[in-house]
């Protein structure tokens, strides 16, 4: 079973109240504790998608990818174009964070040096896809 995870921009200097109009919608398998499930991801990787929404910009669509290496021995990232790694957005230790409403995760944008922190706003069963 896949989940639809909605992340919204958390409070920061530019947005003291956060921003519901800036974030990600991720379709991915979660284990019972709310962690990304690498084993089930391998089975359903073609269905693990990401939509980046950002007020004033067109939505970007990509895939949730797991790669060997990086902190903790693996890296979860968002890949918008298979032909290049220049547009990839990496998550900060996404493999250890829980995707549970109210928790926080960080993502490094492809065109920025810093991390943005996002709040897990919603987690729901994804429509369609593998069970």
Backbone atoms as SQL, in Angstrom:
CREATE TABLE atoms (id INTEGER PRIMARY KEY, chain TEXT, resi INTEGER, resn TEXT, atom TEXT, x REAL, y REAL, z REAL);
INSERT INTO atoms VALUES
  (1, 'A', 1, 'UNK', 'N', 0.842, -1.183, 0.000),
  (2, 'A', 1, 'UNK', 'CA', 0.000, 0.000, 0.000),
  (3, 'A', 1, 'UNK', 'C', 0.889, 1.248, 0.000),
  (4, 'A', 2, 'UNK', 'N', 0.524, 2.191, -0.821),
  (5, 'A', 2, 'UNK', 'CA', 1.240, 3.455, -0.896),
  (6, 'A', 2, 'UNK', 'C', 0.495, 4.534, -0.136),
  (7, 'A', 3, 'UNK', 'N', 1.250, 5.509, 0.326),
  (8, 'A', 3, 'UNK', 'CA', 0.664, 6.655, 1.026),
  (9, 'A', 3, 'UNK', 'C', 0.906, 7.918, 0.217),
  (10, 'A', 4, 'UNK', 'N', 0.008, 8.868, 0.351),
  (11, 'A', 4, 'UNK', 'CA', 0.208, 10.204, -0.188),
  (12, 'A', 4, 'UNK', 'C', 0.566, 11.093, 0.990),
  (13, 'A', 5, 'UNK', 'N', 1.764, 11.670, 0.914),
  (14, 'A', 5, 'UNK', 'CA', 2.301, 12.491, 1.994),
  (15, 'A', 5, 'UNK', 'C', 2.353, 13.928, 1.499),
  (16, 'A', 6, 'UNK', 'N', 1.735, 14.846, 2.218),
  (17, 'A', 6, 'UNK', 'CA', 1.779, 16.257, 1.852),
  (18, 'A', 6, 'UNK', 'C', 2.659, 16.992, 2.846),
  (19, 'A', 7, 'UNK', 'N', 3.704, 17.632, 2.313),
  (20, 'A', 7, 'UNK', 'CA', 4.620, 18.447, 3.106),
  (21, 'A', 7, 'UNK', 'C', 4.378, 19.903, 2.761),
  (22, 'A', 8, 'UNK', 'N', 4.311, 20.760, 3.763),
  (23, 'A', 8, 'UNK', 'CA', 4.183, 22.199, 3.511),
  (24, 'A', 8, 'UNK', 'C', 5.332, 22.927, 4.210),
  (25, 'A', 9, 'UNK', 'N', 5.734, 24.050, 3.621),
  (26, 'A', 9, 'UNK', 'CA', 6.853, 24.812, 4.144),
  (27, 'A', 9, 'UNK', 'C', 6.599, 25.201, 5.592),
  (28, 'A', 10, 'UNK', 'N', 7.562, 24.885, 6.460),
  (29, 'A', 10, 'UNK', 'CA', 7.452, 25.227, 7.874),
  (30, 'A', 10, 'UNK', 'C', 7.862, 26.681, 8.088),
  (31, 'A', 11, 'UNK', 'N', 7.670, 27.158, 9.310),
  (32, 'A', 11, 'UNK', 'CA', 8.058, 28.531, 9.646),
  (33, 'A', 11, 'UNK', 'C', 9.529, 28.750, 9.334),
  (34, 'A', 12, 'UNK', 'N', 9.817, 29.923, 8.777),
  (35, 'A', 12, 'UNK', 'CA', 11.192, 30.312, 8.479),
  (36, 'A', 12, 'UNK', 'C', 11.225, 31.835, 8.442),
  (37, 'A', 13, 'UNK', 'N', 12.391, 32.406, 8.258),
  (38, 'A', 13, 'UNK', 'CA', 12.521, 33.871, 8.262),
  (39, 'A', 13, 'UNK', 'C', 11.631, 34.519, 7.205),
  (40, 'A', 14, 'UNK', 'N', 11.603, 33.927, 6.015),
  (41, 'A', 14, 'UNK', 'CA', 10.821, 34.507, 4.922),
  (42, 'A', 14, 'UNK', 'C', 9.317, 34.307, 5.108),
  (43, 'A', 15, 'UNK', 'N', 8.932, 33.213, 5.761),
  (44, 'A', 15, 'UNK', 'CA', 7.519, 32.885, 5.986),
  (45, 'A', 15, 'UNK', 'C', 7.331, 32.526, 7.465),
  (46, 'A', 16, 'UNK', 'N', 7.158, 33.536, 8.326),
  (47, 'A', 16, 'UNK', 'CA', 7.067, 33.290, 9.773),
  (48, 'A', 16, 'UNK', 'C', 5.920, 32.360, 10.180),
  (49, 'A', 17, 'UNK', 'N', 4.900, 32.263, 9.361),
  (50, 'A', 17, 'UNK', 'CA', 3.777, 31.367, 9.650),
  (51, 'A', 17, 'UNK', 'C', 3.842, 30.094, 8.820),
  (52, 'A', 18, 'UNK', 'N', 4.925, 29.917, 8.058),
  (53, 'A', 18, 'UNK', 'CA', 5.004, 28.800, 7.128),
  (54, 'A', 18, 'UNK', 'C', 4.215, 29.142, 5.874),
  (55, 'A', 19, 'UNK', 'N', 4.066, 28.178, 4.969),
  (56, 'A', 19, 'UNK', 'CA', 3.315, 28.422, 3.750),
  (57, 'A', 19, 'UNK', 'C', 2.689, 27.126, 3.237),
  (58, 'A', 20, 'UNK', 'N', 1.370, 27.085, 3.248),
  (59, 'A', 20, 'UNK', 'CA', 0.651, 25.925, 2.719),
  (60, 'A', 20, 'UNK', 'C', 0.723, 25.876, 1.197),
  (61, 'A', 21, 'UNK', 'N', 1.134, 26.969, 0.563),
  (62, 'A', 21, 'UNK', 'CA', 1.236, 27.025, -0.893),
  (63, 'A', 21, 'UNK', 'C', 2.597, 26.615, -1.430),
  (64, 'A', 22, 'UNK', 'N', 3.464, 26.146, -0.545),
  (65, 'A', 22, 'UNK', 'CA', 4.806, 25.727, -0.942),
  (66, 'A', 22, 'UNK', 'C', 5.099, 24.382, -0.303),
  (67, 'A', 23, 'UNK', 'N', 5.368, 23.380, -1.116),
  (68, 'A', 23, 'UNK', 'CA', 5.651, 22.073, -0.540),
  (69, 'A', 23, 'UNK', 'C', 5.729, 20.970, -1.566),
  (70, 'A', 24, 'UNK', 'N', 5.501, 19.766, -1.084),
  (71, 'A', 24, 'UNK', 'CA', 5.608, 18.560, -1.903),
  (72, 'A', 24, 'UNK', 'C', 4.453, 17.631, -1.586),
  (73, 'A', 25, 'UNK', 'N', 4.025, 16.901, -2.602),
  (74, 'A', 25, 'UNK', 'CA', 3.100, 15.800, -2.414),
  (75, 'A', 25, 'UNK', 'C', 3.839, 14.564, -2.904),
  (76, 'A', 26, 'UNK', 'N', 4.061, 13.624, -2.007),
  (77, 'A', 26, 'UNK', 'CA', 4.882, 12.443, -2.284),
  (78, 'A', 26, 'UNK', 'C', 4.013, 11.197, -2.186),
  (79, 'A', 27, 'UNK', 'N', 4.132, 10.315, -3.167),
  (80, 'A', 27, 'UNK', 'CA', 3.485, 9.013, -3.106),
  (81, 'A', 27, 'UNK', 'C', 4.584, 7.993, -2.859),
  (82, 'A', 28, 'UNK', 'N', 4.502, 7.291, -1.720),
  (83, 'A', 28, 'UNK', 'CA', 5.559, 6.363, -1.323),
  (84, 'A', 28, 'UNK', 'C', 5.028, 5.350, -0.315),
  (85, 'A', 29, 'UNK', 'N', 5.711, 4.199, -0.194),
  (86, 'A', 29, 'UNK', 'CA', 5.332, 3.241, 0.844),
  (87, 'A', 29, 'UNK', 'C', 5.949, 3.630, 2.183),
  (88, 'A', 30, 'UNK', 'N', 5.173, 3.514, 3.237),
  (89, 'A', 30, 'UNK', 'CA', 5.642, 3.773, 4.592),
  (90, 'A', 30, 'UNK', 'C', 5.505, 2.502, 5.419),
  (91, 'A', 31, 'UNK', 'N', 6.437, 2.324, 6.354),
  (92, 'A', 31, 'UNK', 'CA', 6.301, 1.188, 7.266),
  (93, 'A', 31, 'UNK', 'C', 5.303, 1.565, 8.368),
  (94, 'A', 32, 'UNK', 'N', 4.967, 0.647, 9.260),
  (95, 'A', 32, 'UNK', 'CA', 3.963, 0.952, 10.293),
  (96, 'A', 32, 'UNK', 'C', 4.321, 2.129, 11.197),
  (97, 'A', 33, 'UNK', 'N', 5.610, 2.454, 11.313),
  (98, 'A', 33, 'UNK', 'CA', 6.040, 3.577, 12.145),
  (99, 'A', 33, 'UNK', 'C', 6.103, 4.898, 11.383),
  (100, 'A', 34, 'UNK', 'N', 5.817, 4.877, 10.071),
  (101, 'A', 34, 'UNK', 'CA', 5.819, 6.098, 9.283),
  (102, 'A', 34, 'UNK', 'C', 7.135, 6.401, 8.583),
  (103, 'A', 35, 'UNK', 'N', 8.065, 5.444, 8.547),
  (104, 'A', 35, 'UNK', 'CA', 9.328, 5.641, 7.833),
  (105, 'A', 35, 'UNK', 'C', 9.178, 5.188, 6.379),
  (106, 'A', 36, 'UNK', 'N', 9.941, 5.811, 5.487),
  (107, 'A', 36, 'UNK', 'CA', 9.973, 5.337, 4.108),
  (108, 'A', 36, 'UNK', 'C', 10.430, 3.886, 4.117),
  (109, 'A', 37, 'UNK', 'N', 9.729, 3.040, 3.369),
  (110, 'A', 37, 'UNK', 'CA', 9.998, 1.605, 3.348),
  (111, 'A', 37, 'UNK', 'C', 10.783, 1.271, 2.086),
  (112, 'A', 38, 'UNK', 'N', 12.092, 1.081, 2.245),
  (113, 'A', 38, 'UNK', 'CA', 12.975, 0.850, 1.103),
  (114, 'A', 38, 'UNK', 'C', 12.633, -0.436, 0.355),
  (115, 'A', 39, 'UNK', 'N', 12.310, -1.499, 1.072),
  (116, 'A', 39, 'UNK', 'CA', 11.999, -2.777, 0.435),
  (117, 'A', 39, 'UNK', 'C', 10.747, -2.643, -0.418),
  (118, 'A', 40, 'UNK', 'N', 9.695, -2.066, 0.118),
  (119, 'A', 40, 'UNK', 'CA', 8.454, -1.899, -0.644),
  (120, 'A', 40, 'UNK', 'C', 8.629, -0.858, -1.744),
  (121, 'A', 41, 'UNK', 'N', 9.517, 0.122, -1.534),
  (122, 'A', 41, 'UNK', 'CA', 9.796, 1.102, -2.589),
  (123, 'A', 41, 'UNK', 'C', 10.337, 0.384, -3.822),
  (124, 'A', 42, 'UNK', 'N', 11.247, -0.585, -3.616),
  (125, 'A', 42, 'UNK', 'CA', 11.813, -1.315, -4.769),
  (126, 'A', 42, 'UNK', 'C', 10.714, -1.979, -5.592),
  (127, 'A', 43, 'UNK', 'N', 9.713, -2.510, -4.922),
  (128, 'A', 43, 'UNK', 'CA', 8.607, -3.203, -5.588),
  (129, 'A', 43, 'UNK', 'C', 7.670, -2.232, -6.298),
  (130, 'A', 44, 'UNK', 'N', 7.582, -0.999, -5.803),
  (131, 'A', 44, 'UNK', 'CA', 6.591, -0.042, -6.316),
  (132, 'A', 44, 'UNK', 'C', 7.227, 1.223, -6.880),
  (133, 'A', 45, 'UNK', 'N', 8.522, 1.195, -7.167),
  (134, 'A', 45, 'UNK', 'CA', 9.237, 2.431, -7.537),
  (135, 'A', 45, 'UNK', 'C', 8.592, 3.186, -8.699),
  (136, 'A', 46, 'UNK', 'N', 7.975, 2.486, -9.635),
  (137, 'A', 46, 'UNK', 'CA', 7.335, 3.178, -10.763),
  (138, 'A', 46, 'UNK', 'C', 6.131, 4.002, -10.334),
  (139, 'A', 47, 'UNK', 'N', 5.600, 3.728, -9.150),
  (140, 'A', 47, 'UNK', 'CA', 4.435, 4.451, -8.641),
  (141, 'A', 47, 'UNK', 'C', 4.812, 5.528, -7.619),
  (142, 'A', 48, 'UNK', 'N', 6.094, 5.604, -7.272),
  (143, 'A', 48, 'UNK', 'CA', 6.557, 6.552, -6.236),
  (144, 'A', 48, 'UNK', 'C', 6.891, 7.878, -6.896),
  (145, 'A', 49, 'UNK', 'N', 5.972, 8.785, -6.827),
  (146, 'A', 49, 'UNK', 'CA', 6.061, 10.060, -7.529),
  (147, 'A', 49, 'UNK', 'C', 6.057, 11.226, -6.564),
  (148, 'A', 50, 'UNK', 'N', 6.511, 12.371, -7.075),
  (149, 'A', 50, 'UNK', 'CA', 6.564, 13.597, -6.283),
  (150, 'A', 50, 'UNK', 'C', 6.036, 14.745, -7.129),
  (151, 'A', 51, 'UNK', 'N', 5.233, 15.580, -6.502),
  (152, 'A', 51, 'UNK', 'CA', 4.803, 16.837, -7.128),
  (153, 'A', 51, 'UNK', 'C', 5.270, 17.968, -6.225),
  (154, 'A', 52, 'UNK', 'N', 6.070, 18.852, -6.781),
  (155, 'A', 52, 'UNK', 'CA', 6.509, 20.040, -6.038),
  (156, 'A', 52, 'UNK', 'C', 5.576, 21.177, -6.406),
  (157, 'A', 53, 'UNK', 'N', 4.948, 21.791, -5.409),
  (158, 'A', 53, 'UNK', 'CA', 4.074, 22.933, -5.665),
  (159, 'A', 53, 'UNK', 'C', 4.654, 24.138, -4.947),
  (160, 'A', 54, 'UNK', 'N', 4.685, 25.247, -5.641),
  (161, 'A', 54, 'UNK', 'CA', 5.301, 26.461, -5.101),
  (162, 'A', 54, 'UNK', 'C', 4.529, 27.640, -5.668),
  (163, 'A', 55, 'UNK', 'N', 3.880, 28.402, -4.817),
  (164, 'A', 55, 'UNK', 'CA', 3.068, 29.525, -5.255),
  (165, 'A', 55, 'UNK', 'C', 3.839, 30.396, -6.247),
  (166, 'A', 56, 'UNK', 'N', 3.200, 30.704, -7.373),
  (167, 'A', 56, 'UNK', 'CA', 3.811, 31.564, -8.382),
  (168, 'A', 56, 'UNK', 'C', 4.693, 30.827, -9.365),
  (169, 'A', 57, 'UNK', 'N', 4.847, 29.515, -9.216),
  (170, 'A', 57, 'UNK', 'CA', 5.666, 28.717, -10.126),
  (171, 'A', 57, 'UNK', 'C', 4.850, 27.520, -10.607),
  (172, 'A', 58, 'UNK', 'N', 5.165, 27.029, -11.812),
  (173, 'A', 58, 'UNK', 'CA', 4.468, 25.814, -12.264),
  (174, 'A', 58, 'UNK', 'C', 4.860, 24.619, -11.391),
  (175, 'A', 59, 'UNK', 'N', 3.945, 23.689, -11.218),
  (176, 'A', 59, 'UNK', 'CA', 4.266, 22.462, -10.492),
  (177, 'A', 59, 'UNK', 'C', 5.380, 21.719, -11.215),
  (178, 'A', 60, 'UNK', 'N', 6.207, 21.036, -10.446),
  (179, 'A', 60, 'UNK', 'CA', 7.245, 20.162, -11.007),
  (180, 'A', 60, 'UNK', 'C', 6.897, 18.737, -10.609),
  (181, 'A', 61, 'UNK', 'N', 7.093, 17.805, -11.521),
  (182, 'A', 61, 'UNK', 'CA', 6.762, 16.403, -11.267),
  (183, 'A', 61, 'UNK', 'C', 8.017, 15.560, -11.421),
  (184, 'A', 62, 'UNK', 'N', 8.228, 14.655, -10.472),
  (185, 'A', 62, 'UNK', 'CA', 9.402, 13.800, -10.518),
  (186, 'A', 62, 'UNK', 'C', 9.142, 12.479, -9.821),
  (187, 'A', 63, 'UNK', 'N', 10.234, 11.763, -9.617),
  (188, 'A', 63, 'UNK', 'CA', 10.174, 10.435, -8.994),
  (189, 'A', 63, 'UNK', 'C', 10.905, 10.462, -7.662),
  (190, 'A', 64, 'UNK', 'N', 10.435, 9.667, -6.715),
  (191, 'A', 64, 'UNK', 'CA', 11.151, 9.460, -5.468),
  (192, 'A', 64, 'UNK', 'C', 12.153, 8.344, -5.719),
  (193, 'A', 65, 'UNK', 'N', 13.432, 8.629, -5.471),
  (194, 'A', 65, 'UNK', 'CA', 14.515, 7.694, -5.793),
  (195, 'A', 65, 'UNK', 'C', 15.325, 7.414, -4.533),
  (196, 'A', 66, 'UNK', 'N', 15.772, 6.171, -4.424),
  (197, 'A', 66, 'UNK', 'CA', 16.663, 5.761, -3.333),
  (198, 'A', 66, 'UNK', 'C', 17.980, 5.350, -3.965),
  (199, 'A', 67, 'UNK', 'N', 19.070, 5.959, -3.508),
  (200, 'A', 67, 'UNK', 'CA', 20.395, 5.642, -4.046),
  (201, 'A', 67, 'UNK', 'C', 21.334, 5.263, -2.912),
  (202, 'A', 68, 'UNK', 'N', 22.232, 4.339, -3.214),
  (203, 'A', 68, 'UNK', 'CA', 23.259, 3.951, -2.249),
  (204, 'A', 68, 'UNK', 'C', 24.208, 5.117, -2.026),
  (205, 'A', 69, 'UNK', 'N', 24.816, 5.158, -0.848),
  (206, 'A', 69, 'UNK', 'CA', 25.770, 6.207, -0.510),
  (207, 'A', 69, 'UNK', 'C', 25.100, 7.338, 0.234),
  (208, 'A', 70, 'UNK', 'N', 25.887, 8.276, 0.675),
  (209, 'A', 70, 'UNK', 'CA', 25.356, 9.411, 1.416),
  (210, 'A', 70, 'UNK', 'C', 25.305, 9.116, 2.901),
  (211, 'A', 71, 'UNK', 'N', 24.810, 10.076, 3.688),
  (212, 'A', 71, 'UNK', 'CA', 24.735, 9.885, 5.142),
  (213, 'A', 71, 'UNK', 'C', 23.875, 8.680, 5.493),
  (214, 'A', 72, 'UNK', 'N', 24.373, 7.852, 6.372),
  (215, 'A', 72, 'UNK', 'CA', 23.607, 6.674, 6.770),
  (216, 'A', 72, 'UNK', 'C', 23.649, 5.564, 5.753),
  (217, 'A', 73, 'UNK', 'N', 24.457, 5.701, 4.695),
  (218, 'A', 73, 'UNK', 'CA', 24.609, 4.652, 3.699),
  (219, 'A', 73, 'UNK', 'C', 23.640, 4.728, 2.540),
  (220, 'A', 74, 'UNK', 'N', 22.708, 5.664, 2.545),
  (221, 'A', 74, 'UNK', 'CA', 21.758, 5.786, 1.440),
  (222, 'A', 74, 'UNK', 'C', 21.169, 7.187, 1.417),
  (223, 'A', 75, 'UNK', 'N', 20.669, 7.568, 0.261),
  (224, 'A', 75, 'UNK', 'CA', 20.087, 8.892, 0.080),
  (225, 'A', 75, 'UNK', 'C', 18.745, 8.763, -0.636),
  (226, 'A', 76, 'UNK', 'N', 17.739, 9.416, -0.086),
  (227, 'A', 76, 'UNK', 'CA', 16.456, 9.551, -0.778),
  (228, 'A', 76, 'UNK', 'C', 16.484, 10.900, -1.480),
  (229, 'A', 77, 'UNK', 'N', 16.022, 10.929, -2.717),
  (230, 'A', 77, 'UNK', 'CA', 16.009, 12.187, -3.448),
  (231, 'A', 77, 'UNK', 'C', 14.843, 12.239, -4.406),
  (232, 'A', 78, 'UNK', 'N', 14.605, 13.455, -4.900),
  (233, 'A', 78, 'UNK', 'CA', 13.577, 13.685, -5.909),
  (234, 'A', 78, 'UNK', 'C', 14.302, 13.905, -7.219),
  (235, 'A', 79, 'UNK', 'N', 13.967, 13.110, -8.214),
  (236, 'A', 79, 'UNK', 'CA', 14.609, 13.193, -9.524),
  (237, 'A', 79, 'UNK', 'C', 13.574, 13.699, -10.528),
  (238, 'A', 80, 'UNK', 'N', 13.821, 14.885, -11.066),
  (239, 'A', 80, 'UNK', 'CA', 12.890, 15.475, -12.037),
  (240, 'A', 80, 'UNK', 'C', 13.233, 15.116, -13.473),
  (241, 'A', 81, 'UNK', 'N', 14.482, 14.717, -13.731),
  (242, 'A', 81, 'UNK', 'CA', 14.915, 14.414, -15.094),
  (243, 'A', 81, 'UNK', 'C', 15.976, 13.319, -15.027),
  (244, 'A', 82, 'UNK', 'N', 15.663, 12.143, -15.605),
  (245, 'A', 82, 'UNK', 'CA', 16.580, 10.995, -15.567),
  (246, 'A', 82, 'UNK', 'C', 17.917, 11.270, -16.243),
  (247, 'A', 83, 'UNK', 'N', 17.952, 12.238, -17.139),
  (248, 'A', 83, 'UNK', 'CA', 19.155, 12.466, -17.933),
  (249, 'A', 83, 'UNK', 'C', 20.230, 13.260, -17.208),
  (250, 'A', 84, 'UNK', 'N', 19.898, 13.854, -16.059),
  (251, 'A', 84, 'UNK', 'CA', 20.862, 14.677, -15.345),
  (252, 'A', 84, 'UNK', 'C', 20.620, 14.608, -13.847),
  (253, 'A', 85, 'UNK', 'N', 21.666, 14.834, -13.077),
  (254, 'A', 85, 'UNK', 'CA', 21.523, 14.894, -11.621),
  (255, 'A', 85, 'UNK', 'C', 21.469, 16.342, -11.147),
  (256, 'A', 86, 'UNK', 'N', 21.584, 17.290, -12.072),
  (257, 'A', 86, 'UNK', 'CA', 21.635, 18.705, -11.709),
  (258, 'A', 86, 'UNK', 'C', 20.329, 19.223, -11.115),
  (259, 'A', 87, 'UNK', 'N', 19.215, 18.568, -11.422),
  (260, 'A', 87, 'UNK', 'CA', 17.927, 19.055, -10.927),
  (261, 'A', 87, 'UNK', 'C', 17.432, 18.268, -9.720),
  (262, 'A', 88, 'UNK', 'N', 18.230, 17.316, -9.238),
  (263, 'A', 88, 'UNK', 'CA', 17.813, 16.494, -8.112),
  (264, 'A', 88, 'UNK', 'C', 17.718, 17.311, -6.829),
  (265, 'A', 89, 'UNK', 'N', 16.735, 16.980, -6.026),
  (266, 'A', 89, 'UNK', 'CA', 16.564, 17.585, -4.708),
  (267, 'A', 89, 'UNK', 'C', 16.721, 16.474, -3.682),
  (268, 'A', 90, 'UNK', 'N', 17.632, 16.649, -2.753),
  (269, 'A', 90, 'UNK', 'CA', 17.892, 15.599, -1.772),
  (270, 'A', 90, 'UNK', 'C', 17.202, 15.890, -0.448),
  (271, 'A', 91, 'UNK', 'N', 16.766, 14.833, 0.174),
  (272, 'A', 91, 'UNK', 'CA', 16.196, 14.950, 1.505),
  (273, 'A', 91, 'UNK', 'C', 17.288, 14.791, 2.535),
  (274, 'A', 92, 'UNK', 'N', 17.139, 15.457, 3.649),
  (275, 'A', 92, 'UNK', 'CA', 18.110, 15.330, 4.726),
  (276, 'A', 92, 'UNK', 'C', 17.685, 14.189, 5.634),
  (277, 'A', 93, 'UNK', 'N', 18.407, 13.078, 5.553),
  (278, 'A', 93, 'UNK', 'CA', 18.164, 11.906, 6.401),
  (279, 'A', 93, 'UNK', 'C', 16.701, 11.451, 6.346),
  (280, 'A', 94, 'UNK', 'N', 16.122, 11.451, 5.147),
  (281, 'A', 94, 'UNK', 'CA', 14.708, 11.066, 5.028),
  (282, 'A', 94, 'UNK', 'C', 14.465, 9.622, 5.459),
  (283, 'A', 95, 'UNK', 'N', 15.489, 8.782, 5.381),
  (284, 'A', 95, 'UNK', 'CA', 15.325, 7.393, 5.776),
  (285, 'A', 95, 'UNK', 'C', 15.089, 7.192, 7.262),
  (286, 'A', 96, 'UNK', 'N', 15.458, 8.173, 8.084),
  (287, 'A', 96, 'UNK', 'CA', 15.268, 8.022, 9.532),
  (288, 'A', 96, 'UNK', 'C', 14.115, 8.869, 10.065),
  (289, 'A', 97, 'UNK', 'N', 13.623, 9.791, 9.258),
  (290, 'A', 97, 'UNK', 'CA', 12.517, 10.636, 9.708),
  (291, 'A', 97, 'UNK', 'C', 11.193, 9.908, 9.560),
  (292, 'A', 98, 'UNK', 'N', 10.269, 10.239, 10.441),
  (293, 'A', 98, 'UNK', 'CA', 8.933, 9.660, 10.389),
  (294, 'A', 98, 'UNK', 'C', 8.009, 10.600, 9.615),
  (295, 'A', 99, 'UNK', 'N', 7.267, 10.039, 8.684),
  (296, 'A', 99, 'UNK', 'CA', 6.282, 10.801, 7.929),
  (297, 'A', 99, 'UNK', 'C', 4.931, 10.619, 8.625),
  (298, 'A', 100, 'UNK', 'N', 4.787, 11.374, 9.700),
  (299, 'A', 100, 'UNK', 'CA', 3.601, 11.363, 10.538),
  (300, 'A', 100, 'UNK', 'C', 3.163, 12.813, 10.670),
  (301, 'A', 101, 'UNK', 'N', 1.869, 13.057, 10.581),
  (302, 'A', 101, 'UNK', 'CA', 1.374, 14.434, 10.655),
  (303, 'A', 101, 'UNK', 'C', 1.952, 15.164, 11.859),
  (304, 'A', 102, 'UNK', 'N', 2.465, 16.381, 11.589),
  (305, 'A', 102, 'UNK', 'CA', 3.043, 17.210, 12.627),
  (306, 'A', 102, 'UNK', 'C', 4.554, 17.111, 12.735),
  (307, 'A', 103, 'UNK', 'N', 5.155, 16.069, 12.164),
  (308, 'A', 103, 'UNK', 'CA', 6.615, 15.916, 12.179),
  (309, 'A', 103, 'UNK', 'C', 7.233, 16.842, 11.123),
  (310, 'A', 104, 'UNK', 'N', 8.557, 16.985, 11.163),
  (311, 'A', 104, 'UNK', 'CA', 9.281, 17.871, 10.251),
  (312, 'A', 104, 'UNK', 'C', 10.352, 17.109, 9.493),
  (313, 'A', 105, 'UNK', 'N', 10.557, 17.478, 8.226),
  (314, 'A', 105, 'UNK', 'CA', 11.620, 16.928, 7.384),
  (315, 'A', 105, 'UNK', 'C', 12.249, 18.082, 6.605),
  (316, 'A', 106, 'UNK', 'N', 13.457, 17.858, 6.102),
  (317, 'A', 106, 'UNK', 'CA', 14.146, 18.904, 5.349),
  (318, 'A', 106, 'UNK', 'C', 14.516, 18.411, 3.963),
  (319, 'A', 107, 'UNK', 'N', 14.454, 19.320, 2.991),
  (320, 'A', 107, 'UNK', 'CA', 14.792, 19.023, 1.596),
  (321, 'A', 107, 'UNK', 'C', 15.694, 20.135, 1.093),
  (322, 'A', 108, 'UNK', 'N', 16.758, 19.739, 0.385),
  (323, 'A', 108, 'UNK', 'CA', 17.665, 20.698, -0.233),
  (324, 'A', 108, 'UNK', 'C', 17.250, 20.864, -1.695),
  (325, 'A', 109, 'UNK', 'N', 16.847, 22.074, -2.079),
  (326, 'A', 109, 'UNK', 'CA', 16.440, 22.352, -3.449),
  (327, 'A', 109, 'UNK', 'C', 17.599, 22.229, -4.410),
  (328, 'A', 110, 'UNK', 'N', 17.318, 21.918, -5.662),
  (329, 'A', 110, 'UNK', 'CA', 18.355, 21.739, -6.669),
  (330, 'A', 110, 'UNK', 'C', 19.108, 23.026, -6.951),
  (331, 'A', 111, 'UNK', 'N', 18.434, 24.167, -6.885),
  (332, 'A', 111, 'UNK', 'CA', 19.063, 25.426, -7.263),
  (333, 'A', 111, 'UNK', 'C', 19.435, 26.282, -6.054),
  (334, 'A', 112, 'UNK', 'N', 19.442, 25.676, -4.871),
  (335, 'A', 112, 'UNK', 'CA', 19.730, 26.439, -3.662),
  (336, 'A', 112, 'UNK', 'C', 20.771, 25.721, -2.823),
  (337, 'A', 113, 'UNK', 'N', 21.480, 26.470, -2.005),
  (338, 'A', 113, 'UNK', 'CA', 22.487, 25.877, -1.135),
  (339, 'A', 113, 'UNK', 'C', 21.908, 25.365, 0.176),
  (340, 'A', 114, 'UNK', 'N', 20.854, 25.992, 0.660),
  (341, 'A', 114, 'UNK', 'CA', 20.338, 25.660, 1.984),
  (342, 'A', 114, 'UNK', 'C', 19.211, 24.655, 1.970),
  (343, 'A', 115, 'UNK', 'N', 18.927, 24.156, 3.156),
  (344, 'A', 115, 'UNK', 'CA', 17.806, 23.249, 3.360),
  (345, 'A', 115, 'UNK', 'C', 16.552, 24.047, 3.677),
  (346, 'A', 116, 'UNK', 'N', 15.419, 23.530, 3.260),
  (347, 'A', 116, 'UNK', 'CA', 14.123, 24.063, 3.669),
  (348, 'A', 116, 'UNK', 'C', 13.477, 23.016, 4.560),
  (349, 'A', 117, 'UNK', 'N', 12.860, 23.459, 5.631),
  (350, 'A', 117, 'UNK', 'CA', 12.173, 22.546, 6.527),
  (351, 'A', 117, 'UNK', 'C', 10.690, 22.549, 6.187),
  (352, 'A', 118, 'UNK', 'N', 10.126, 21.351, 6.162),
  (353, 'A', 118, 'UNK', 'CA', 8.723, 21.161, 5.828),
  (354, 'A', 118, 'UNK', 'C', 8.040, 20.392, 6.941),
  (355, 'A', 119, 'UNK', 'N', 6.782, 20.719, 7.138),
  (356, 'A', 119, 'UNK', 'CA', 5.946, 20.029, 8.121),
  (357, 'A', 119, 'UNK', 'C', 5.115, 18.985, 7.389),
  (358, 'A', 120, 'UNK', 'N', 5.006, 17.806, 7.967),
  (359, 'A', 120, 'UNK', 'CA', 4.132, 16.778, 7.399),
  (360, 'A', 120, 'UNK', 'C', 2.704, 17.208, 7.725),
  (361, 'A', 121, 'UNK', 'N', 2.013, 17.705, 6.705),
  (362, 'A', 121, 'UNK', 'CA', 0.675, 18.242, 6.899),
  (363, 'A', 121, 'UNK', 'C', -0.409, 17.176, 6.824),
  (364, 'A', 122, 'UNK', 'N', -0.156, 16.148, 6.010),
  (365, 'A', 122, 'UNK', 'CA', -1.185, 15.116, 5.832),
  (366, 'A', 122, 'UNK', 'C', -0.546, 13.840, 5.324),
  (367, 'A', 123, 'UNK', 'N', -1.053, 12.712, 5.790),
  (368, 'A', 123, 'UNK', 'CA', -0.675, 11.396, 5.301),
  (369, 'A', 123, 'UNK', 'C', -1.965, 10.618, 5.093),
  (370, 'A', 124, 'UNK', 'N', -2.148, 10.098, 3.888),
  (371, 'A', 124, 'UNK', 'CA', -3.368, 9.356, 3.573),
  (372, 'A', 124, 'UNK', 'C', -3.021, 8.199, 2.628),
  (373, 'A', 125, 'UNK', 'N', -3.907, 7.237, 2.555),
  (374, 'A', 125, 'UNK', 'CA', -3.715, 6.133, 1.615),
  (375, 'A', 125, 'UNK', 'C', -3.809, 6.687, 0.190),
  (376, 'A', 126, 'UNK', 'N', -2.854, 6.302, -0.649),
  (377, 'A', 126, 'UNK', 'CA', -2.829, 6.781, -2.029),
  (378, 'A', 126, 'UNK', 'C', -3.878, 6.037, -2.854),
  (379, 'A', 127, 'UNK', 'N', -4.568, 6.757, -3.714),
  (380, 'A', 127, 'UNK', 'CA', -5.525, 6.087, -4.597),
  (381, 'A', 127, 'UNK', 'C', -4.782, 5.319, -5.682),
  (382, 'A', 128, 'UNK', 'N', -5.308, 4.171, -6.081),
  (383, 'A', 128, 'UNK', 'CA', -4.695, 3.385, -7.151),
  (384, 'A', 128, 'UNK', 'C', -3.344, 2.842, -6.740),
  (385, 'A', 129, 'UNK', 'N', -2.527, 2.461, -7.732),
  (386, 'A', 129, 'UNK', 'CA', -1.202, 1.930, -7.476),
  (387, 'A', 129, 'UNK', 'C', -1.265, 0.551, -6.865),
  (388, 'A', 130, 'UNK', 'N', -0.096, -0.033, -6.587),
  (389, 'A', 130, 'UNK', 'CA', -0.066, -1.383, -6.020),
  (390, 'A', 130, 'UNK', 'C', -0.532, -1.386, -4.574),
  (391, 'A', 131, 'UNK', 'N', -1.082, -2.487, -4.125),
  (392, 'A', 131, 'UNK', 'CA', -1.533, -2.604, -2.737),
  (393, 'A', 131, 'UNK', 'C', -0.475, -3.216, -1.879);
